[in-house]
Amino acid sequence: MSRGKSQFTSYVEEMALCVHPMDGHKKLFAMLQAYFDESGIDHETEFCILAGYAGGVGQWKRFERKWRHILKTYGVTEFHAKRFFKRDEKGHRLDQYVNWTDTKAEAFIRELLHCIIAVKIYPISCILVKAEWNTLTYGERRYLTGGIFDGDKFTTSGAASKAYFLPFQFCIFIACGMCERGQKVHFAFDLNRDFHGYSREYFKLLKNLLGLRWAPQLGQPSWPTSLEAVQLQAADLLAYLLMMFSPTRLADPKAIPDWMLRQAAQRRTMKTMLFLDRQGIELGRPRIASLERIIRGVMDVLMRQVQCGRCGLTTRHRGSMLDKIFEHQSVLSQDERHINYACPECNHLALSLVVPGGRVDPEVNLKKFPDDLTNWLVVLRCEKIGCESRVILLAPVKHEGGKEVALTEAMSQWRNHSARCANNHPPLYPLDSVTAWTLA
């Protein structure tokens, strides 16, 4: 019995039925191959490359039919570019290509390339020159690979030694930039096993960043084999051709790729295929800084506790807001940071502990949190005549009437317990406010 067309189900088609949204919105799928498992992640090679294609479900289904037909015609089980192009010490082909003539091999690769350009799938790639990655500061490299700094120290380590995650990040953003309104892009990665776990966590981090403009376009990641998802075999071919061309491109920015790479990258644009050499890093620094700010934006949902130094009450505050207090005045002692704090419960001003660590909570509604408090930064004069320092404190004040009225009422009830200026002097009584402003 012959197999009808209706019995053919592609990997992308199956995934499209399983991922959100399930309401008829069009979905894009980006199929990306990392070329560093043996040739880029190790410390001896010059480049880290992530490359592949993005396209709609219908285009990928057409692609898969054509690709599988070509493999079947030539008797190839699974295509791997490195094995196809490799030769033994005598110049002979390897594996299933061992008896192939050059004519047959060229016809085969031309058919594969024609399969790629015959459907509307678009190349995505980022090539990072590893020497240039090392010109970034250690802090930049940690930020750009998922490290989170909470004002005192990194709460997550990032992966500063793993250059791969910069191309990983850029390719995700490039694919999201291809989405139309309401679309999501889902990702299939063919990655080295050692990097699978961290890439999963890093993808989750990107999805939870409130400052990330493209977060709504981020769909679901998956890690199929290239046998399960033949689309990854096309990504493998593109990544391999880019790897072979990269040394030439590094030596001569105007170098022209060979005919295979030109065809594989036929629908490319400058924005979807990046080459991060020295010039590329410099041109990309504004974008890198933007990415760093986005990752810093996770501080907006890093909630930290302040514990009143008198009554022990704790209140939660955004890490980014506490950073502003640290910039003005704080005391660091034995790895513990203290700030002047006006407790809304006991109404005392106390040098209070900022509890170490924090919790990233992407579910917090920042416009409503805290529900009944306005956070003020208040600057008071100290009692020492001639002291140029001030008593700077965090004051969460309950919303009762107007904000300024509520602050004035709260200040009338404050009593000092242990608040001090930078020169260790208590505030002047009656309290004399130099200035005050709300903290966003």
N, C-alpha and C positions, 0 to 999 in steps of 0.2 A: 504494500500500500504506500503510495507516495505521500510525502509530508506536505500538507497545504500551507499556504502562507500564514494562515491564522495560527498555526502551531509554533511559529517563530516568536520568541520573546527575548528581547535584548536586556542586558543588565540595566541600562538606563531606563528602559520602559518599566521594568520591575521596580526600580527605585522610585520612579515618578509616582507609582501607585501607593508608595509607603510613606512618603514625606509630605510635610505640610508646605503650602496650603493645599487642601483637598477640595477646593471650591472652584476649580476650573482655571485658576490663574496659570499663566504660562510659567514654565520653569526652565532655568538654564542649568546645564551641568558642565562643570569644569573638570577635565580629566588631566591630572598633573603627574609627571614623572620626575622624581628627584634623581639627578645624576651626581651622587656623591657617595653611594654605598661602597664602591670600590675605587672610584676615581675622583672624589671631591670631598668626602667627609674626612678622609685620612689627612694626615698633616704634611704629606709630601706633594700634593697637587696644588695647582695655582688657583683653581676656580671652584665655586659652588654654583650649581645651576639647578633651577627648577623650571620646567617647561611643559607645555601641553596645549590643549585646545579647549575652547568653550563653545557650546552650541545648544540649541533647543532639542527637546526630546525627539521630535520627528526627524531632524537632521541626523542625530546620532543613530537612530534606528536604521535609516537608509545607509549610513556609513557602515554599520556593523554587518548588514547583509552583504555589501560589496566586499568588505575586508575579509570576511570569512570565506566568501566564494574564491577570492584570490588565493588565500592560504590553501584551501582544499585543492584548487587546480594545480598548484605547484607541490603539493604533498608536504606542506609545512604545518606542524602542529601549533607552534607558538613562535611569534617573531620577536627576537631580541637583537637590536641593532649591533651591539658589541660582538655577539657571536657571528652574526652575518658578515661583518666586515673584517673580523679577525682572521689571521693566517698563522699557520704553524711555522716552524723554523725553516721549512723548505718552500714556504710560500703557498702551501695548499690550503684550501678552505676547510672548515671544521664542521663537525656534527652532520646534520641532514643536508648540508650544502657541499659536502666533501667532493662529490663528482660533478658539480655544476660547472658549466663553461662560463666564461665572462659574458658571453652573449645572453645566456639564460639568466644570470644574476642581474644584469642591467635591465632586462625586460621585466623581471620580477619587481625590482625597486621602482621602476617607472610606473608600474601598475599600482603599487602601494601609494606612491605620491599622487597619482591621478585620483585615486580613491579619496585622498584627503582634500584635494582642491575641487572635487566634483560636488561636494556638499558644503553648506554654509556653516563651517566651524572656523573659529578664529584663534590664531596663535597667541599664546601668553607665555612670556618668559622673563626671567630675571637672572642675569649672570653677575655674580659678585667676584671681583678679584680679591682673593683672601688677604693679600698684602695691604690692600686699601682698607679692608675691614679693621685691620690692626691699627690703622691711624685714628680710628674713633677712640674716644676715652673709654676707660673701663666702665664708667657710669653709663655712658651712652649705650655701650654694648649690652649691659645688663637691662637697662630700660627697654631696649629694642627687642629683647628676647624674653620679655615677660616679668622682669624684676620689678617689685613694687616697694617704694620707699615711704615709710610712714612718718617721716619727720625726724626720727632718731636713727633708724637703721632699715636695711632691706628686710621686708617680711617674707618675700619670696626671692629665691636666688637668681632667677633668670638663667640664661645659658650663654654667658659672655664668651665662652670658648667655642661655641657652636655657631659658626658663621651662617650655617644653613638657614637659620630662622629669619634672617632679613629677607632673602628671596621668598621664603614661605609667606611672610607678611605682605610683601609687595604684590605677589601673584594673587593672593586672596583679594586685596583691594582692587586690583586691576579687573578681576572677574566681576566683582560687585559693581564696578563702574560701568559695566556693560549692560546692567539690568535696566529695564524700563520700569516705569512706576508700577508698583504692586508685584513685581517679580522677585523671586528669590533665586539664588544660585547655590546649587548643591555641589559638593566636592568629592572627588574620588582621588586618593593619593596612593601612589605605589612607593612606599618608603622603606628605608632600612629599618629592621625590627627594633634596633636600639633606640630609634628616634620616634617610634610609634607612640609610646606612652606620653612623652612630653609634648608632642605635637597635638595630641588629643586635648591635653589640659590647656595648652596655649590657645587652641581654637575656642575652647570654652571661655577662656578669659576674654578674648576679643569680642565674643558675642555678648558678654555681660558689661562691656564698657559703655556707660551712658553717653560719653562724649564722642563715640564713634559714629560718624554720620552714616556709614554704610551698614551699621548693625542690623537694620530691618531687612536688608537684602541677604544677610548671611543665612544660608539654609543648613543642611546637615552634612557633616563629613562622613566619609566611609573609606575603608582601606581594603579594597578587593585585590586579588591577584590579577595580573594581566591576562591570565587564562580565563578568569571569570569575566573580566571587562576588557574586551579586545581594544576598546578605545585607548586604553593605557599603552597599547603597543605602538599606536601612532605618536603618543606623547614621548615614548621611549626613543623613537626614531628622531623626532625633533630635538630632544635633549642631547642625543649622541652627536648629531650634526653640529649643534651649537658648541659642544665640548671640543670637537675637532677644529672648529673655526676660531675659537676664542684666543689661542696664542697668536694667530695671525692678526686678529682684530686688535689685540692689545698692543702689538708692535706697530700697526698701521691702522688708525681709526677710519681711513678711507678705503680699506681693503674691501674687495668685492667677494661675497660668498660664492661657492661653487654652485652648479646648476641644481643639485639636490636640495641644498638649504634654501635657495631662492624659491624653489617650488613649495617646499614644506612651510615656508613662512610667507606665502604669497599674499595673504590678507592682513599682513602685519601693519602696525602703525608705530610711530616712535613712542607712543604712550603705553603700548601693550607689550613691547619687547625692550627691556632695559638692560643696559650694560654699565655696571658700576665699577669703572676703573677710577683713576684719580680724578679725572674731569667729571665723570658721572657722579662720584661721591660728592664733589663740591657743588655741582648743579643740583644734586639731590638733597643737600644739607637742609634747605628749608622744609622739604618734605619729611626728612628724617626728624627735624625738630618738631614738626607737626605731629608725627607719630609718637614722639616722646611725650608731647603735651597730652595726646590722647591717652597714652598709657598712664601718665600722671593723673589723668582724669579719673582713674579708678579710686583716687583718694576721695572723690566726692561721695563715694559710697562705702568708704572704709570708716566704720563707726568705732570710736574709741570712748572709753569711760573716764570721767573725772570724778575722783572720790574726795568729798569734802574733808578737809583736815580737822574739822571740829566734830561734826555729827556722823560722818561716815557715809552720808547719802551719795549715791552715784547717779550721774546723768550721762546720757550718751550724746556725742557730738561728732560731726564729720571731721575726718582727719585733716582735710584741706583747711577747714576753719581753724583747727588747733594750730596748724602750721603758722597761721598769721599771728597767733598769740606768741608762739615760740620766737618769731622774728623780732618781736618787740621786747619781751621780757620773760625769762623763765630761769629756773635753777636746776642744774643737772648735778646729781649727787649719787655716787655709787650706781651708775647706770639707770637711775630713776629720775624722771623729769617732773618738776613741780611748777605750778603756776599759781598766781593769785586768783582767787575764785570767790565770787559772791554767791553763797549757797541759797537757792530759792526756798529751801526748807527751814533752815535755822536762822537765816538772815544774818549770818556772820561772814566776815571777810577772812579767808584762811588760805595759807599756803597749802595747796592741795595736790595730791598725786594724780598724774595722768597715767592711768593703768597701762603697763606695757602691753604691746600687741594690739590687736584689733580684729574686727570681723568685717569682711566684705559682704555687704548685703544689697544685692542688686534690686531687691523688692522694695527698698525704702522709697517712698514718695518724697523727694527732696523739697517739693513746694509746700508740703504740709508738715514736715518734720522739723523740730518737735511740734506737736499739735497745739500746745498752749503756751509756748515760750518764744520770746525773741532774744537772740543772743547779741549782747552788746560788748564792745570793747570800751572800757571806761578808763580814763587817765585821771588820777587824783594827785594832788600835791601831797608831799610828805611833810612831817612835822618839823623836820630839821631846817632851820632858816639858812638860806644860802645853798642848800643842796640842789643840784641841777637835775637830779634823777626824779623819777615819778613812780607812783604805785600804779602799775598797769594790770588790769584784771579782766577776767572773763565773767560776765554777769548775765546769766539766763534769767529773764524777767517775764513773769506771767502777763498774758494779754488781758488787761482790764482797762477799758477806755483807750485813748490814743497811746501810741508807743512811748512818746516823750513823757506824757503824764504818768504812765505806768512806771517808767524809769525813775522819775522824780519821787514818786510815792515809795518805790522800793528803797531808794537811797536814804530816805528819811528813817527807815527801819534798820539800816545796816549798823552792825557793831563789829569792831575789829577783834579778831582772834590772833592771827599770826601773819597777816598780809604785810609785805615789806617792799620798799623800793630796792633798786639795785645796790644801794649803799647800806641796806639793812635798816632803814628807818621806817616806822609805821606811818600810816596816813594821818594827815592833819585833821583834827576835829574842831568844830563841825566840818564835815566832809566838804572839800572844795574841789569840784570837778573842773579840770582844765578843758577837757573835750570828751566826747563820746560818740561812737558811731555803731550802727548795726553791722553784724557780720553776716555776709551771704553764704 
